Amino acid sequence: MRTNELIKEIQRLPVQKRILVVEKTLHSIRQKEDNSRMKKAAELLYADYKTDSELTAFSNLDYEDFYEAR
């Protein structure tokens, strides 16, 4: 479907449904942008996490049993 056709179809919807279309569209755009930023940040920091043991010091505790102190 072409953009113009899509816009015309949306304009035929009742206002509430048009608002829903806009909200869902904005949500999907934001989600894609957030995922893209997180992926880029992870790629930029990957080398640091591979070589800097201070950044991963607490991951040694990942498999330790945890007991809550009372």
NORNOR-V326389 format. One record per residue. N is the residue number from 1. PSI is psi in degrees with one decimal (999 if undefined). Layout:
BEGIN
{{N PSI} {N PSI}}
END
This chain:
BEGIN
{{1 135.6} {2 160.5} {3 -45.8} {4 -41.2} {5 -41.5} {6 -43.7} {7 -42.1} {8 -40.5} {9 -40.7} {10 -40.1} {11 -22.8} {12 -15.7} {13 156.0} {14 158.4} {15 -45.5} {16 -41.7} {17 -33.4} {18 -41.4} {19 -41.3} {20 -42.6} {21 -44.4} {22 -45.4} {23 -45.9} {24 -39.3} {25 -47.2} {26 -41.2} {27 -44.1} {28 -35.6} {29 -46.4} {30 -40.6} {31 -42.5} {32 -41.5} {33 -44.1} {34 -45.2} {35 -40.0} {36 -43.7} {37 -41.8} {38 -40.9} {39 -43.5} {40 -43.5} {41 -41.8} {42 -41.0} {43 -39.4} {44 -34.3} {45 -5.4} {46 -46.8} {47 -39.4} {48 -44.2} {49 -26.9} {50 -30.4} {51 -20.8} {52 103.0} {53 -21.3} {54 -28.7} {55 -20.9} {56 14.9} {57 -42.3} {58 -14.2} {59 -15.6} {60 -22.4} {61 -0.6} {62 -35.6} {63 10.1} {64 146.8} {65 142.3} {66 128.3} {67 127.6} {68 130.4} {69 134.9} {70 999}}
END
